[in-house]
Amino acid sequence: MAGSISIWGLGGGTIDTQNLIDLELYALEMKKLPFTSRQTSLTALQKSYQNFKSALQEFTDMLSSYSLSSGTDKSTTYSTNGYVTASATSSAISGSYSIEVTQLATRHQLQAELSDVSEPLKQDGKIVINDIEIEVTSDMSASDILRKINNAGAGVNTYSINNTMFMVSDMPGSDSTIELDDSDGILESLGFKGETVTETKPQDAIFIINGVEVTRQSNTVTDVLPGVTLELTKETEGKAIELVIENGSAEELFNQVSEFVEAYNNARSTLSSFIGDGGALSGKAATRSLQSVLSSMFNFERNGIYNFTIGMSVDKDGILSLDEDLLKEAIANNQNAVEDYFFGIGGLTGTMNLQMNKVFGASGVVTTELDGISTQLADIEKKLENIDSQNAILEETIIERYASFEMRMGSLNAQLQLMQSLIEGLNNKDS
């Protein structure tokens, strides 16, 4: 459609309509320039924050892990194996404990017999187990009913071996008694009620620790010895066994402190790369906050212990170093004190972890910045879409206008050429 049109009387010149169209379309596109420029800069900033967060992930994960710990787990040994097992965290109290298991916790169990568990029971109605109502239809076999009981969330598990059926409470202990309501006689038909049922009563675990008798609903005991989980596996038959809890590995603690020093220095190096000359996040709140977190350990104190007490020191550039001999000596002198200083909510890593959450957590500075950038990018995208929609309409108008212009110019040229021919004819006639 568009091209160059020669117009008589304009010195033989032409009008390049395609160029005019391109200029107008370019002017339309230029409306997007402020937004695309902002989009490019925001996308670059977004990528920088994402890289910043990713680069610090190892350090934040370490702090999170150490903040939930109270140190190295302690070791456990037994005078006789097979009766009790124990696991001890660093908060456990080292020492020797006498344990006698007089009774294990058991579950409530009902046992019933049928001639064929696969045959339909041919009874309609309902059964109630521990206040959970279960509908039964006449086409259901005993096996079908057992499956439906298992899916009802009634606090029991059922199964069959050949034609012997079992109903067992989910939990052990005297509070786990199975309560049955059989107004329609279905449970009696199955054999779970009446004289034919075989019942094993539930009972609590009973054990004696350091001369004190303790009763619990379960054979897994977590609330008697601080930081210790006991698993009662067999009755001790009137004799006591000795459980010995000792400090965890000094070498493991040494390695954890060493790994922290290395991770800390990596974090500081990463920070420097983002705030140095031309750093993508120089002067941003996120990097300033991280600087504050890393510097916070310089003066951290707990129970009279500082970082230099256990061999950690910081040079003028903020690089952390470790005096290995001093750390080993501190661990040898008082391992519990080193663990207390280093681990847990009130310890060095726990305190730093809380501060790091303010930088990288769900409500932290970095997350807030990224959310803000995403919102701005979404708004820009909508504006660009609106401009494109408007431009599409204007482009059609521009093209139609120049098409009409070419048609008019073509008609005008034809008239001019005719007039020129007539004039030339008259001139020739006069001559």
C-alpha positions as CSV (number, residue, x, y, z in Angstrom):
1,M,0.0,0.0,0.0
2,A,2.5,2.5,1.1
3,G,5.3,3.7,-1.1
4,S,6.6,6.9,-2.7
5,I,4.2,9.1,-4.6
6,S,5.4,11.7,-7.1
7,I,3.3,14.9,-7.0
8,W,3.5,17.4,-9.9
9,G,4.5,20.9,-9.0
10,L,6.8,19.9,-6.1
11,G,10.0,20.1,-8.0
12,G,9.8,16.5,-9.1
13,G,10.0,15.4,-5.5
14,T,8.2,12.5,-3.8
15,I,6.4,11.9,-0.6
16,D,7.7,8.6,1.1
17,T,4.4,7.5,2.8
18,Q,6.0,4.4,4.2
19,N,8.6,6.5,6.0
20,L,5.8,8.7,7.4
21,I,4.0,5.7,8.7
22,D,7.1,4.3,10.3
23,L,7.8,7.6,12.0
24,E,4.3,7.7,13.5
25,L,4.4,4.1,14.6
26,Y,7.8,4.7,16.2
27,A,6.3,7.6,18.1
28,L,3.7,5.3,19.4
29,E,6.3,2.8,20.6
30,M,8.2,5.5,22.3
31,K,5.3,5.9,24.7
32,K,6.5,2.6,26.2
33,L,10.1,3.7,26.7
34,P,9.8,5.1,30.3
35,F,8.1,1.9,31.4
36,T,10.4,-0.6,29.6
37,S,13.4,1.3,31.0
38,R,12.0,1.0,34.5
39,Q,11.1,-2.6,33.9
40,T,14.7,-3.4,32.9
41,S,16.2,-1.7,36.0
42,L,13.7,-3.4,38.3
43,T,14.3,-6.8,36.8
44,A,18.0,-6.4,37.3
45,L,17.4,-5.3,40.9
46,Q,15.1,-8.3,41.5
47,K,17.8,-10.7,40.1
48,S,20.4,-9.1,42.5
49,Y,18.2,-9.6,45.5
50,Q,17.5,-13.2,44.5
51,N,21.2,-13.9,44.0
52,F,22.0,-12.2,47.3
53,K,19.5,-14.4,49.1
54,S,20.7,-17.6,47.3
55,A,24.4,-16.8,48.1
56,L,23.6,-16.5,51.8
57,Q,21.3,-19.5,52.0
58,E,24.0,-21.9,53.4
59,F,24.8,-19.5,56.2
60,T,21.2,-18.9,57.1
61,D,20.5,-22.7,57.1
62,M,23.4,-23.3,59.4
63,L,22.2,-20.6,61.8
64,S,18.7,-22.0,61.8
65,S,19.9,-25.5,62.4
66,Y,22.3,-24.5,65.3
67,S,19.6,-22.3,66.9
68,L,17.4,-25.3,67.3
69,S,20.2,-27.4,68.8
70,S,21.6,-27.3,72.3
71,G,24.9,-28.8,71.3
72,T,26.2,-32.2,70.4
73,D,24.1,-35.2,71.4
74,K,25.3,-37.1,74.4
75,S,26.2,-40.8,74.4
76,T,24.3,-43.5,76.2
77,T,25.5,-46.9,77.4
78,Y,23.7,-49.7,79.3
79,S,24.9,-52.3,81.9
80,T,22.5,-54.8,80.2
81,N,21.2,-54.5,76.6
82,G,17.7,-55.5,75.4
83,Y,15.5,-53.8,78.1
84,V,15.7,-50.1,77.6
85,T,17.2,-47.8,74.9
86,A,17.8,-44.1,75.3
87,S,18.8,-41.1,73.2
88,A,20.1,-38.0,74.8
89,T,20.5,-34.5,73.5
90,S,23.1,-32.0,74.7
91,S,20.6,-30.8,77.3
92,A,20.6,-34.2,79.0
93,I,22.2,-34.3,82.4
94,S,25.3,-36.5,82.4
95,G,25.3,-39.2,85.0
96,S,24.3,-42.8,85.9
97,Y,20.6,-43.8,86.2
98,S,19.2,-47.0,87.7
99,I,16.1,-48.2,85.7
100,E,13.8,-51.2,86.5
101,V,10.9,-51.9,84.0
102,T,8.1,-53.7,85.9
103,Q,5.4,-53.5,83.3
104,L,5.2,-52.5,79.6
105,A,2.3,-50.5,78.2
106,T,0.0,-52.5,76.0
107,R,-2.9,-51.8,73.7
108,H,-6.5,-52.9,74.1
109,Q,-7.2,-55.8,71.8
110,L,-10.3,-57.8,70.8
111,Q,-10.1,-61.1,69.0
112,A,-13.0,-62.8,67.2
113,E,-13.6,-65.9,65.0
114,L,-15.8,-66.4,61.9
115,S,-16.2,-69.3,59.6
116,D,-15.6,-67.2,56.5
117,V,-14.7,-63.5,56.6
118,S,-15.4,-63.1,52.9
119,E,-19.1,-64.1,53.1
120,P,-21.7,-61.3,53.2
121,L,-22.9,-60.7,56.8
122,K,-26.5,-60.0,55.5
123,Q,-27.2,-57.4,58.2
124,D,-28.1,-53.7,57.8
125,G,-27.5,-51.1,60.5
126,K,-24.7,-49.3,62.3
127,I,-21.9,-49.8,64.8
128,V,-20.4,-47.2,67.0
129,I,-16.7,-47.5,68.0
130,N,-15.3,-44.8,70.3
131,D,-18.3,-42.5,69.5
132,I,-17.6,-42.9,65.7
133,E,-20.7,-44.1,63.8
134,I,-20.1,-46.6,60.9
135,E,-22.9,-47.7,58.5
136,V,-23.1,-51.4,57.5
137,T,-25.1,-52.7,54.6
138,S,-26.3,-56.3,54.1
139,D,-24.0,-57.0,51.1
140,M,-20.9,-56.3,53.1
141,S,-18.6,-59.1,54.3
142,A,-16.7,-59.1,57.5
143,S,-13.6,-58.1,55.5
144,D,-15.5,-55.2,54.0
145,I,-16.6,-54.0,57.5
146,L,-13.0,-54.2,58.8
147,R,-11.8,-52.0,56.0
148,K,-14.6,-49.5,56.6
149,I,-13.7,-49.4,60.4
150,N,-10.0,-48.7,59.5
151,N,-11.1,-45.8,57.3
152,A,-13.5,-44.3,59.9
153,G,-10.9,-42.7,62.2
154,A,-12.3,-44.5,65.2
155,G,-9.0,-44.9,67.0
156,V,-8.6,-48.6,66.2
157,N,-7.0,-50.8,63.6
158,T,-8.5,-54.0,62.4
159,Y,-7.2,-56.9,60.4
160,S,-7.7,-60.7,59.9
161,I,-5.5,-63.7,59.7
162,N,-7.4,-66.4,57.9
163,N,-10.7,-66.2,59.6
164,T,-9.5,-64.8,62.9
165,M,-10.2,-61.0,63.3
166,F,-8.4,-58.5,65.5
167,M,-9.4,-55.0,66.6
168,V,-6.6,-53.1,68.3
169,S,-6.5,-49.6,69.8
170,D,-4.3,-47.0,68.1
171,M,-2.5,-46.1,71.3
172,P,-1.2,-48.1,74.3
173,G,-2.1,-47.4,77.9
174,S,-5.1,-47.6,80.2
175,D,-6.8,-44.6,78.5
176,S,-7.0,-46.4,75.2
177,T,-10.0,-48.7,76.0
178,I,-12.1,-49.5,73.0
179,E,-15.7,-48.4,73.6
180,L,-18.3,-50.3,71.5
181,D,-22.1,-49.6,70.9
182,D,-23.8,-52.5,69.1
183,S,-27.5,-51.7,69.2
184,D,-28.1,-53.5,65.8
185,G,-26.1,-56.6,66.9
186,I,-23.6,-56.4,64.1
187,L,-20.5,-56.5,66.3
188,E,-21.9,-59.5,68.1
189,S,-22.4,-61.3,64.8
190,L,-18.8,-60.6,64.0
191,G,-17.8,-62.0,67.4
192,F,-16.4,-58.7,68.8
193,K,-19.1,-58.7,71.5
194,G,-20.5,-61.4,73.7
195,E,-19.0,-64.5,75.2
196,T,-16.9,-65.6,72.2
197,V,-14.6,-62.5,72.2
198,T,-11.1,-62.8,73.4
199,E,-10.0,-59.6,75.1
200,T,-6.5,-58.3,76.1
201,K,-6.9,-55.4,78.5
202,P,-4.8,-52.2,78.0
203,Q,-2.2,-51.3,80.6
204,D,0.2,-48.5,81.4
205,A,4.0,-48.7,81.4
206,I,5.4,-48.8,85.0
207,F,9.1,-48.4,85.7
208,I,11.4,-47.3,88.5
209,I,14.1,-44.8,87.9
210,N,16.6,-44.0,90.7
211,G,14.1,-45.5,93.2
212,V,11.1,-43.5,92.0
213,E,8.2,-45.3,90.5
214,V,6.8,-43.7,87.3
215,T,3.7,-44.6,85.3
216,R,3.2,-43.6,81.7
217,Q,0.6,-44.4,78.9
218,S,3.4,-45.2,76.4
219,N,6.6,-47.2,76.3
220,T,8.2,-44.1,74.7
221,V,9.0,-41.7,77.6
222,T,10.2,-38.2,76.9
223,D,9.2,-36.2,80.1
224,V,11.1,-37.9,82.9
225,L,14.8,-37.2,82.3
226,P,15.6,-33.8,80.7
227,G,16.8,-34.2,77.1
228,V,16.4,-38.0,77.2
229,T,14.0,-40.2,75.3
230,L,13.5,-43.6,76.8
231,E,12.2,-46.6,74.9
232,L,11.0,-49.4,77.2
233,T,11.3,-52.7,75.3
234,K,11.2,-55.5,77.9
235,E,10.4,-56.0,81.5
236,T,13.6,-56.3,83.6
237,E,12.2,-59.1,85.8
238,G,13.0,-57.7,89.2
239,K,16.5,-56.5,88.4
240,A,17.7,-53.0,87.6
241,I,19.9,-51.9,84.7
242,E,22.2,-49.0,84.7
243,L,22.0,-46.2,82.1
244,V,25.0,-44.0,81.7
245,I,24.8,-40.6,79.9
246,E,28.1,-38.9,79.0
247,N,29.1,-35.7,77.1
248,G,28.9,-35.8,73.4
249,S,31.9,-35.8,71.1
250,A,34.4,-32.9,71.7
251,E,35.6,-33.4,68.2
252,E,32.1,-32.9,66.8
253,L,31.7,-29.6,68.7
254,F,35.1,-28.4,67.6
255,N,34.2,-29.2,63.9
256,Q,30.8,-27.3,64.3
257,V,32.5,-24.2,65.6
258,S,35.1,-24.4,62.8
259,E,32.4,-24.8,60.2
260,F,30.6,-21.7,61.6
261,V,33.8,-19.7,61.2
262,E,34.2,-20.7,57.6
263,A,30.5,-20.0,56.8
264,Y,30.7,-16.6,58.5
265,N,33.7,-15.6,56.4
266,N,32.0,-16.8,53.3
267,A,28.9,-14.7,54.2
268,R,31.1,-11.6,54.8
269,S,32.8,-12.1,51.4
270,T,29.5,-12.4,49.7
271,L,28.3,-9.2,51.3
272,S,31.4,-7.4,50.1
273,S,30.7,-8.5,46.5
274,F,27.3,-6.8,46.7
275,I,28.3,-3.6,48.4
276,G,31.8,-3.0,46.9
277,D,32.6,-0.7,44.0
278,G,29.6,-1.0,41.6
279,G,27.9,-3.4,43.9
280,A,24.3,-4.1,42.9
281,L,22.9,-3.6,46.4
282,S,25.3,-0.9,47.7
283,G,23.5,1.3,50.2
284,K,20.4,-0.9,50.3
285,A,18.6,-1.7,53.6
286,A,19.2,-5.4,53.1
287,T,23.0,-5.2,52.9
288,R,23.1,-2.7,55.8
289,S,21.0,-5.1,57.9
290,L,23.3,-8.0,57.1
291,Q,26.3,-6.0,58.0
292,S,24.7,-5.3,61.4
293,V,24.0,-9.1,61.9
294,L,27.6,-10.1,61.1
295,S,29.0,-7.3,63.4
296,S,26.7,-8.3,66.3
297,M,28.8,-11.3,67.2
298,F,31.8,-9.1,68.0
299,N,30.5,-8.2,71.5
300,F,28.2,-11.1,72.1
301,E,28.4,-12.5,75.6
302,R,26.7,-15.3,77.5
303,N,27.3,-16.3,81.1
304,G,30.7,-14.5,81.0
305,I,31.9,-16.1,77.8
306,Y,32.8,-14.0,74.7
307,N,33.9,-15.2,71.2
308,F,37.5,-14.6,72.1
309,T,37.1,-16.9,75.2
310,I,36.6,-19.9,72.9
311,G,39.3,-18.8,70.4
312,M,37.3,-16.7,67.9
313,S,38.6,-13.2,66.9
314,V,37.9,-10.7,64.2
315,D,40.5,-8.6,62.4
316,K,40.1,-5.0,61.1
317,D,38.5,-6.2,57.9
318,G,35.9,-8.2,59.7
319,I,37.4,-11.6,58.9
320,L,36.9,-14.2,61.7
321,S,39.7,-16.4,62.7
322,L,39.9,-19.4,65.1
323,D,42.6,-20.3,67.6
324,E,42.2,-24.0,67.5
325,D,44.3,-24.7,70.6
326,L,42.3,-22.2,72.6
327,L,39.0,-23.7,71.4
328,K,40.1,-27.2,72.3
329,E,41.2,-26.0,75.7
330,A,37.8,-24.3,76.3
331,I,36.0,-27.5,75.3
332,A,38.2,-29.7,77.5
333,N,37.7,-27.4,80.5
334,N,33.9,-27.0,80.2
335,Q,32.2,-28.4,77.1
336,N,28.7,-27.6,78.4
337,A,29.6,-23.9,78.7
338,V,30.9,-23.8,75.2
339,E,27.8,-25.5,73.8
340,D,25.6,-23.1,75.9
341,Y,27.4,-20.1,74.5
342,F,27.3,-21.3,70.9
343,F,23.9,-23.1,70.4
344,G,20.3,-22.6,71.1
345,I,17.8,-19.7,71.3
346,G,19.9,-17.6,73.7
347,G,23.2,-18.6,72.2
348,L,25.3,-16.9,69.6
349,T,23.9,-18.8,66.6
350,G,20.3,-18.5,68.0
351,T,20.6,-14.8,68.5
352,M,22.1,-14.3,65.0
353,N,19.4,-16.5,63.5
354,L,16.7,-14.2,64.9
355,Q,18.4,-11.2,63.4
356,M,18.9,-13.0,60.0
357,N,15.2,-13.7,59.9
358,K,14.7,-10.0,59.9
359,V,16.7,-9.9,56.7
360,F,15.8,-13.1,54.9
361,G,12.7,-14.4,56.7
362,A,9.1,-14.3,55.5
363,S,8.7,-10.8,56.7
364,G,12.3,-9.8,56.3
365,V,13.8,-6.9,54.4
366,V,14.8,-8.9,51.3
367,T,11.3,-10.6,51.1
368,T,9.6,-7.2,51.4
369,E,11.9,-5.7,48.7
370,L,11.2,-8.6,46.3
371,D,7.5,-8.4,46.9
372,G,7.6,-4.7,46.2
373,I,9.5,-5.2,43.0
374,S,7.1,-7.9,41.9
375,T,4.2,-5.6,42.4
376,Q,5.8,-2.8,40.5
377,L,6.7,-5.2,37.6
378,A,3.1,-6.4,37.5
379,D,1.9,-2.8,37.3
380,I,4.3,-2.0,34.5
381,E,3.3,-5.0,32.6
382,K,-0.4,-4.0,32.8
383,K,0.5,-0.5,31.6
384,L,2.5,-1.8,28.7
385,E,-0.4,-4.1,27.7
386,N,-2.7,-1.1,27.8
387,I,-0.3,0.9,25.6
388,D,-0.1,-2.0,23.2
389,S,-3.9,-2.2,23.0
390,Q,-4.2,1.5,22.4
391,N,-1.4,1.5,19.8
392,A,-3.0,-1.4,17.9
393,I,-6.1,0.8,17.4
394,L,-4.0,3.9,16.5
395,E,-1.9,1.9,14.0
396,E,-5.0,0.9,12.1
397,T,-6.1,4.5,12.1
398,I,-2.7,5.7,10.8
399,I,-2.5,3.0,8.1
400,E,-6.1,3.8,7.0
401,R,-5.3,7.5,6.9
402,Y,-2.3,7.0,4.7
403,A,-4.2,4.6,2.5
404,S,-6.8,7.3,1.9
405,F,-4.0,9.9,1.4
406,E,-2.4,7.8,-1.3
407,M,-5.7,7.3,-3.1
408,R,-6.3,11.0,-3.1
409,M,-2.8,11.8,-4.2
410,G,-3.1,9.2,-6.9
411,S,-6.3,10.8,-8.2
412,L,-4.7,14.3,-8.0
413,N,-1.6,13.1,-9.9
414,A,-3.8,11.7,-12.6
415,Q,-5.7,15.0,-12.9
416,L,-2.4,16.9,-13.0
417,Q,-1.0,14.7,-15.6
418,L,-4.1,15.2,-17.8
419,M,-3.9,18.9,-17.4
420,Q,-0.2,18.8,-18.3
421,S,-1.0,16.9,-21.4
422,L,-3.7,19.3,-22.5
423,I,-1.4,22.3,-21.9
424,E,1.4,20.7,-23.9
425,G,-1.2,19.9,-26.7
426,L,-2.3,23.5,-26.9
427,N,1.3,24.7,-26.9
428,N,2.1,22.4,-29.8
429,K,-0.9,23.6,-31.7
430,D,0.0,27.3,-31.3
431,S,3.5,26.6,-32.5
